[in-house]
Every structure is written in structure tokens, then in C-alpha cells.
Amino acid sequence: MSAGKLKSDIAGQIADAVKGNWVDRYAPKPLRPYLKLARLDRPIGSWLLLWPCWWSAALAGDTQLTALPPLWLFVLFGLGAVIMRGAGCVFNDIADRDIDAKVDRTLERPLASGQVSLVQTLAFLGFLLLLGLVILLQFNWFSVWLGASSLILVVIYPFMKRITYWPQLFLGLAFNWGALLGWSAVTGSLHPAAAALYAGGILWTIGYDTIYAHMDKDDDILIGVKSTALRFGAATHKWIAGLYGGAALLFALALFLSGARVFAWLGLLAMALHMLWQLSRLQTDNAARCLQLFRANREAGLLFFAGIVLDALMAGYLVG
């Protein structure tokens, strides 16, 4: 594999999928194209969609109850993240089917490679959206309407790369909606802390997805689509430093507004140090390194979540 581009070295495996993933190894062959459409061979996106939901729900529960929300709420968000991330990716593949066939990293995607038809893909999208609706209806009605409104962002995102160098901004708007939904699911309302989490998550997403976009920049230039990787160019390190720094400050504002205590702040500090580590390792012309650092944001989100959870558990212990 070259440093500049990411290509699959296994026939039929999508280039940025985890090597030896369970879909390619164990899933029945007729199901593999659909599981790949939903990105179940690449779970990192589900984690990145899930963290803002879990951060917000845990922080809201700590604020309102001096305890964590019930476990079933976290389970619902986990299922919802997998399903709705899958639905968003299927819609993205429908919108990008002609572009994907021209890009090394995406040419093995099921729709672009002809493993499934457009009709089959649309039917699968409908199935995922129905499952997502079932999950959403388990929440309070304010959260149902709030969650449904995010579909506007999901629909417009795939087309932004055709008209602006900032498609990552629109991804951030969609991917961090859970920072609002997590809070509303616990409290039935919104709070300035949730808004700060949402804004911070948007900056975080622009940062990590810019790293991801550097894998496709040569193909993007040839095809004529745009990204922040192309917009930032040689100044990418400075831009990501600013984006990650802004995200950390907004997350700190969320903790302050919610009255979080020491362990939540330590979790945020650990996340900030992780983001600094990413910057120290970033090589924008090394596709494998970009993919590694993009995936590492799962651990960055986990560090922040662990701090919030420990903060709530310790508070509940002290009160009890």
C-alpha cells in the first residue's frame, strides 16, 4: 500500500475496513453487501456518532439526579447510533454512487461496485429508517421531534462536498445532534450545557474528519469535489490545533454550566492530551497514519465519557 492512497489489498474488501473484520470473515455471503452498506465492517463511525449521545445523557443525569440515567437509555442510544449511522451511510452511498466508483478507497462499496442494485439499496434504507423510528419512539415526545429533525442534516450532508470546501462542518452538525438528544431524553428539555457540548462536538468532528479526508485529497481534486483537507492544505496542523482546542474549550464550558466535578474535568483533560498526541503523529500525506488517527478518536471520546461517568458515580456514592 502506498503512503499517499489507501487501497484494498484483499479482493472485495473495502479499503478502509478493519482487516479481518467479522463481516468479511464470518457473515453469510448474501448478507455481506448489506452489512457493508451499513458500515458494520467499519464500526468507528458508530462510536463517533454515539459519544455525544452518551456524554450528554450522562452529564444530564448527573446534573438532574446526581446519578447516571438508567442503563436502558444508553442501550437505546447504542442501538440507535448503529442503525442511524448505517442509514446515513446508505443514503450517502446512493448520493455518491458515481463518485465512489472513481475513488480507490470506495470503489469496492457494494452499490458502486454493483454488488447490490439501487432498488435493493433503497429498500434496505427504508428498513433501517423503520428500525430507527422504533428506537426513537422509546423516548419522550420532545426527543422524538428533536431526533426526527436531524434527518434534514443527514439528507443535505452528502451533497455539500459538491458546493463547499466545508462538508465536514455539515457532518459535524449531523453527527453531534446526539449531544442535544441525549440531554432531552433524560430531562425532556434542553440546557446551555447541551448546546456547548454540541458546538464542541462540531469542532471535534471537523478536526477528525479533516484527517480522514486527507486520504482522498488526490482523488477529490481529479473528480472535482471539495473538503476541508483541500481547504486547509499545508496549514492542516494549525487548523486542527485550533479546532481541537476550540472543542476542548467548549466541552469545558459544558462541564462548567452543568456543575461537573473533578473526575469529569480529568476526563476532559485526558481527551485533550489525546488530541495533542494526534497532532504530534499526524502526517497528512500518509493515508495509513491518517486512518489510524481518525480511528483513535474512539478512545478520545471514551476518555471524556469515562470521566463524566466516574464523576456521577462518585457523586452518587457521596450523596448516598
NORQUI-V439293 format. One record per backbone hydrogen bond with DSSP energy under -1.0 kcal/mol. CO is the residue of the C=O (numbers start at 1). NH is the residue of the N-H. E is the energy in kcal/mol with one decimal. If there is no record, write none. Layout:
BEGIN
co->CO nh->NH e->E
co->CO nh->NH e->E
END
This chain:
BEGIN
co->3 nh->287 e->-4.6
co->10 nh->13 e->-1.9
co->14 nh->17 e->-2.0
co->18 nh->21 e->-1.6
co->21 nh->25 e->-1.7
co->22 nh->26 e->-2.9
co->22 nh->27 e->-1.2
co->28 nh->31 e->-1.4
co->28 nh->32 e->-1.2
co->31 nh->35 e->-2.4
co->32 nh->36 e->-2.4
co->33 nh->37 e->-2.0
co->34 nh->38 e->-1.8
co->35 nh->40 e->-2.9
co->36 nh->39 e->-1.3
co->39 nh->42 e->-1.5
co->41 nh->18 e->-1.4
co->43 nh->47 e->-1.6
co->44 nh->48 e->-2.3
co->45 nh->49 e->-1.9
co->46 nh->50 e->-2.0
co->47 nh->51 e->-2.4
co->50 nh->54 e->-2.3
co->51 nh->55 e->-3.3
co->52 nh->56 e->-2.1
co->53 nh->57 e->-2.6
co->54 nh->58 e->-2.4
co->55 nh->59 e->-2.5
co->56 nh->60 e->-2.9
co->57 nh->61 e->-2.4
co->58 nh->62 e->-2.1
co->59 nh->63 e->-2.0
co->60 nh->64 e->-2.7
co->61 nh->65 e->-2.8
co->61 nh->67 e->-1.1
co->62 nh->66 e->-1.0
co->70 nh->73 e->-1.2
co->71 nh->75 e->-2.1
co->72 nh->76 e->-2.5
co->73 nh->77 e->-2.0
co->74 nh->78 e->-2.2
co->75 nh->79 e->-2.6
co->76 nh->80 e->-2.8
co->77 nh->81 e->-2.5
co->78 nh->82 e->-1.8
co->79 nh->83 e->-2.4
co->80 nh->84 e->-3.0
co->81 nh->85 e->-2.0
co->82 nh->86 e->-1.8
co->83 nh->87 e->-2.4
co->84 nh->88 e->-2.5
co->85 nh->89 e->-2.3
co->86 nh->90 e->-2.3
co->87 nh->91 e->-2.3
co->88 nh->92 e->-2.2
co->89 nh->93 e->-2.5
co->90 nh->94 e->-2.0
co->91 nh->95 e->-2.4
co->92 nh->96 e->-2.2
co->96 nh->100 e->-3.4
co->99 nh->102 e->-2.1
co->100 nh->103 e->-1.2
co->103 nh->106 e->-1.0
co->103 nh->107 e->-1.6
co->106 nh->109 e->-2.1
co->109 nh->113 e->-2.5
co->110 nh->115 e->-2.0
co->110 nh->116 e->-1.2
co->117 nh->121 e->-2.2
co->118 nh->122 e->-2.4
co->119 nh->123 e->-2.2
co->120 nh->124 e->-2.2
co->121 nh->125 e->-2.2
co->122 nh->126 e->-2.2
co->123 nh->127 e->-1.9
co->124 nh->128 e->-2.3
co->125 nh->129 e->-2.5
co->126 nh->130 e->-1.9
co->127 nh->131 e->-2.1
co->128 nh->132 e->-2.6
co->129 nh->133 e->-2.1
co->130 nh->134 e->-2.0
co->131 nh->135 e->-2.0
co->132 nh->136 e->-2.6
co->133 nh->137 e->-2.3
co->135 nh->138 e->-1.7
co->136 nh->139 e->-1.9
co->140 nh->144 e->-2.0
co->141 nh->145 e->-2.1
co->142 nh->146 e->-2.1
co->143 nh->147 e->-3.1
co->144 nh->148 e->-2.4
co->145 nh->149 e->-1.7
co->147 nh->150 e->-1.1
co->148 nh->151 e->-1.6
co->149 nh->152 e->-1.3
co->150 nh->154 e->-1.8
co->151 nh->155 e->-2.2
co->152 nh->156 e->-1.8
co->153 nh->157 e->-1.9
co->156 nh->159 e->-1.2
co->157 nh->160 e->-1.8
co->159 nh->162 e->-1.2
co->160 nh->163 e->-1.5
co->160 nh->164 e->-2.3
co->161 nh->226 e->-2.8
co->167 nh->171 e->-2.1
co->168 nh->172 e->-2.2
co->169 nh->173 e->-2.1
co->170 nh->174 e->-1.8
co->171 nh->175 e->-3.5
co->172 nh->176 e->-1.5
co->174 nh->177 e->-1.2
co->176 nh->179 e->-2.2
co->177 nh->180 e->-1.5
co->177 nh->181 e->-2.2
co->178 nh->182 e->-3.2
co->180 nh->184 e->-2.2
co->181 nh->185 e->-2.4
co->182 nh->186 e->-1.0
co->183 nh->187 e->-2.5
co->184 nh->188 e->-2.5
co->191 nh->195 e->-1.6
co->192 nh->196 e->-2.2
co->193 nh->197 e->-2.2
co->194 nh->198 e->-2.4
co->195 nh->199 e->-2.5
co->196 nh->200 e->-2.5
co->197 nh->201 e->-2.6
co->198 nh->202 e->-1.9
co->199 nh->203 e->-1.7
co->200 nh->204 e->-2.4
co->201 nh->205 e->-2.7
co->202 nh->206 e->-2.4
co->203 nh->207 e->-2.1
co->204 nh->208 e->-2.6
co->205 nh->209 e->-2.8
co->206 nh->210 e->-1.4
co->207 nh->211 e->-1.6
co->208 nh->212 e->-1.8
co->209 nh->213 e->-2.4
co->210 nh->214 e->-1.2
co->212 nh->215 e->-1.7
co->213 nh->216 e->-1.4
co->216 nh->220 e->-2.9
co->217 nh->221 e->-1.9
co->218 nh->222 e->-1.6
co->219 nh->223 e->-2.6
co->220 nh->224 e->-2.5
co->220 nh->225 e->-1.7
co->227 nh->231 e->-1.9
co->228 nh->232 e->-3.2
co->229 nh->233 e->-1.9
co->232 nh->235 e->-2.2
co->233 nh->236 e->-1.6
co->235 nh->239 e->-2.3
co->236 nh->240 e->-3.0
co->237 nh->241 e->-2.2
co->238 nh->242 e->-2.1
co->239 nh->243 e->-2.8
co->240 nh->244 e->-3.1
co->241 nh->245 e->-2.2
co->242 nh->246 e->-2.6
co->243 nh->247 e->-2.4
co->244 nh->248 e->-2.4
co->245 nh->249 e->-2.1
co->246 nh->250 e->-2.3
co->247 nh->251 e->-2.6
co->248 nh->252 e->-2.2
co->249 nh->253 e->-2.0
co->250 nh->254 e->-2.1
co->251 nh->255 e->-2.1
co->252 nh->256 e->-2.4
co->253 nh->257 e->-2.9
co->254 nh->258 e->-1.6
co->255 nh->260 e->-2.5
co->261 nh->265 e->-1.6
co->262 nh->266 e->-2.2
co->263 nh->267 e->-2.1
co->264 nh->268 e->-2.1
co->265 nh->269 e->-2.3
co->266 nh->270 e->-2.4
co->267 nh->271 e->-2.0
co->268 nh->272 e->-2.7
co->269 nh->273 e->-2.3
co->270 nh->274 e->-1.9
co->271 nh->275 e->-2.2
co->272 nh->276 e->-1.9
co->273 nh->277 e->-2.1
co->274 nh->278 e->-2.1
co->275 nh->279 e->-2.0
co->276 nh->280 e->-2.1
co->277 nh->281 e->-1.3
co->278 nh->282 e->-1.2
co->283 nh->286 e->-2.0
co->286 nh->290 e->-2.4
co->287 nh->291 e->-2.4
co->288 nh->292 e->-2.1
co->289 nh->293 e->-2.5
co->290 nh->294 e->-2.5
co->291 nh->295 e->-2.4
co->292 nh->296 e->-1.6
co->294 nh->297 e->-1.4
co->295 nh->298 e->-2.0
co->296 nh->300 e->-1.5
co->297 nh->301 e->-2.3
co->298 nh->302 e->-1.8
co->299 nh->303 e->-2.3
co->300 nh->304 e->-1.4
co->301 nh->305 e->-2.2
co->302 nh->306 e->-3.0
co->303 nh->307 e->-1.7
co->304 nh->308 e->-1.9
co->305 nh->309 e->-2.7
co->306 nh->310 e->-2.6
co->307 nh->311 e->-2.1
co->308 nh->312 e->-2.2
co->309 nh->313 e->-2.7
co->310 nh->314 e->-2.6
co->311 nh->315 e->-2.1
co->312 nh->316 e->-2.6
co->313 nh->317 e->-2.0
co->314 nh->318 e->-2.5
co->315 nh->319 e->-2.5
co->316 nh->320 e->-2.4
END
